[in-house]
Amino acid sequence: MKSQGYIQNHIASNIFRVTDGRRSWILKIRDTPAEAVRLNGHYCQIVNGTPCAFEIRNDRICDVTFGVDPLPVVEHETSEIVSRKDGWGFCERECGCQLYFQTTDIITFEKPTVGSFIWHKVKTANGKVRACEIEIIMPEKVRGNVGFKSPRKIL
């Protein structure tokens, strides 16, 4: 049986406190893969007070669904690389949500560095959302092409 509750507070980029009014639980988005895919990785829509439904099993919440509609899916997005390790990193979308990426998904020859802007598609697989078909773009290319949106207004 589904319980009803709401987001009590936003702890970190993908960690929330959920309450049913009597008690509360910590929710990590990675524990709700179906919702991550449904929202296309846009956790910016989940704010304090967002209604949600969930099941309680073994004193944990699971099968969480949020009472928000997903944002429209766009074919390509522009994001900024905010962290990078050897074979992976995170980029930040215009709305502030972060996406995981793998450097093997980069299809241009430029080396990705923190602060680089990328143009990419969003892939959902196995309950995970990540950037794919990534092109490193230069500020001149952002200026000269209609359709690119700059998350940091570098123009």
C-alpha positions as CSV (number, residue, x, y, z in Angstrom):
1,M,0.0,0.0,0.0
2,K,1.3,3.4,-1.0
3,S,1.8,6.0,1.7
4,Q,1.5,9.7,1.0
5,G,4.0,12.3,2.0
6,Y,6.1,15.2,0.8
7,I,9.7,16.5,0.5
8,Q,10.6,18.0,3.8
9,N,13.9,19.4,2.8
10,H,16.6,19.2,0.1
11,I,19.8,17.9,1.7
12,A,22.1,17.7,-1.3
13,S,21.8,17.7,-5.1
14,N,20.2,14.3,-5.1
15,I,19.4,13.6,-1.5
16,F,16.1,14.6,0.2
17,R,14.3,14.1,3.5
18,V,10.8,12.7,2.9
19,T,8.1,12.8,5.6
20,D,4.6,11.4,6.0
21,G,3.9,13.8,8.8
22,R,4.8,11.3,11.6
23,R,8.3,10.3,10.7
24,S,10.9,11.0,8.1
25,W,13.4,9.1,5.9
26,I,16.4,10.0,3.8
27,L,15.9,9.4,0.1
28,K,18.7,9.2,-2.5
29,I,17.6,9.6,-6.0
30,R,19.7,6.6,-7.1
31,D,17.3,4.5,-5.0
32,T,14.4,5.6,-7.3
33,P,15.7,4.8,-10.8
34,A,12.3,4.8,-12.4
35,E,11.6,8.4,-11.2
36,A,15.1,9.5,-12.2
37,V,14.3,8.3,-15.8
38,R,10.8,9.7,-15.8
39,L,12.0,13.2,-14.8
40,N,14.9,12.9,-17.3
41,G,17.4,13.7,-14.5
42,H,15.7,17.1,-13.7
43,Y,15.8,17.0,-9.9
44,C,15.3,20.8,-9.9
45,Q,11.6,20.1,-9.9
46,I,11.8,18.4,-6.6
47,V,11.5,21.2,-4.0
48,N,10.4,21.4,-0.4
49,G,6.7,20.5,-0.2
50,T,6.7,18.4,-3.4
51,P,4.1,15.7,-2.8
52,C,5.2,12.1,-3.2
53,A,3.9,8.6,-2.8
54,F,6.0,5.7,-1.6
55,E,6.0,2.3,0.1
56,I,7.6,1.4,3.4
57,R,9.6,-1.8,3.4
58,N,12.0,-2.9,6.2
59,D,11.8,0.6,7.7
60,R,13.0,2.2,4.3
61,I,11.0,4.0,1.7
62,C,11.0,2.6,-1.9
63,D,9.0,2.9,-5.1
64,V,8.8,6.6,-4.7
65,T,6.9,8.7,-7.2
66,F,6.9,12.5,-7.1
67,G,3.9,14.7,-7.9
68,V,5.5,16.7,-10.6
69,D,5.3,16.6,-14.4
70,P,8.5,16.0,-16.3
71,L,10.0,18.9,-18.2
72,P,9.8,18.6,-22.0
73,V,12.6,16.5,-23.5
74,V,14.9,18.4,-25.9
75,E,17.1,16.7,-28.4
76,H,20.3,18.5,-27.4
77,E,21.3,20.5,-24.3
78,T,24.3,22.7,-23.5
79,S,26.0,22.1,-20.1
80,E,29.2,23.1,-18.3
81,I,31.7,20.5,-17.0
82,V,31.9,21.1,-13.3
83,S,34.1,18.1,-12.2
84,R,36.1,15.5,-14.1
85,K,38.2,12.5,-13.1
86,D,40.1,10.0,-15.3
87,G,37.2,8.5,-17.3
88,W,34.1,10.3,-16.0
89,G,32.8,13.6,-14.7
90,F,29.7,15.7,-14.0
91,C,28.2,18.5,-16.1
92,E,25.7,21.1,-14.9
93,R,22.6,21.9,-16.9
94,E,21.2,25.4,-17.3
95,C,18.7,24.6,-14.5
96,G,21.4,23.6,-12.1
97,C,20.9,19.8,-12.3
98,Q,24.0,17.7,-12.7
99,L,24.4,14.8,-15.1
100,Y,27.1,12.1,-15.1
101,F,29.1,11.6,-18.2
102,Q,31.8,9.2,-19.4
103,T,34.7,10.6,-21.4
104,T,34.2,7.7,-23.9
105,D,30.9,9.4,-24.9
106,I,32.9,12.5,-26.2
107,I,32.8,12.5,-30.0
108,T,35.0,15.5,-30.6
109,F,38.8,15.6,-30.3
110,E,39.0,18.4,-27.7
111,K,40.0,17.4,-24.2
112,P,37.3,18.0,-21.6
113,T,38.3,20.3,-18.8
114,V,36.4,21.8,-15.9
115,G,34.7,24.9,-17.2
116,S,34.3,23.5,-20.8
117,F,30.9,23.8,-22.3
118,I,29.4,20.7,-24.0
119,W,26.6,20.0,-26.3
120,H,25.0,16.6,-25.7
121,K,22.0,14.3,-25.7
122,V,20.6,12.7,-22.6
123,K,20.5,8.9,-22.3
124,T,18.4,6.9,-19.9
125,A,19.4,3.3,-19.4
126,N,19.1,0.9,-16.5
127,G,17.4,3.5,-14.3
128,K,20.3,6.0,-14.8
129,V,20.4,9.3,-16.6
130,R,23.6,10.6,-18.2
131,A,25.0,12.8,-20.9
132,C,25.9,11.1,-24.2
133,E,27.1,12.0,-27.7
134,I,29.1,14.8,-26.2
135,E,30.7,17.5,-28.2
136,I,33.1,20.0,-26.6
137,I,32.1,23.5,-27.8
138,M,34.1,26.6,-27.8
139,P,32.6,30.0,-26.8
140,E,32.8,31.2,-30.4
141,K,30.7,28.3,-31.5
142,V,28.1,29.1,-28.8
143,R,28.0,32.8,-30.0
144,G,27.6,31.9,-33.7
145,N,24.9,29.2,-33.5
146,V,21.2,29.7,-32.9
147,G,19.8,27.1,-30.6
148,F,22.7,26.9,-28.2
149,K,21.9,28.1,-24.7
150,S,24.7,29.2,-22.4
151,P,24.2,28.1,-18.8
152,R,26.6,30.9,-17.6
153,K,25.8,33.6,-20.2
154,I,29.3,33.6,-21.6
155,L,28.3,35.7,-24.6
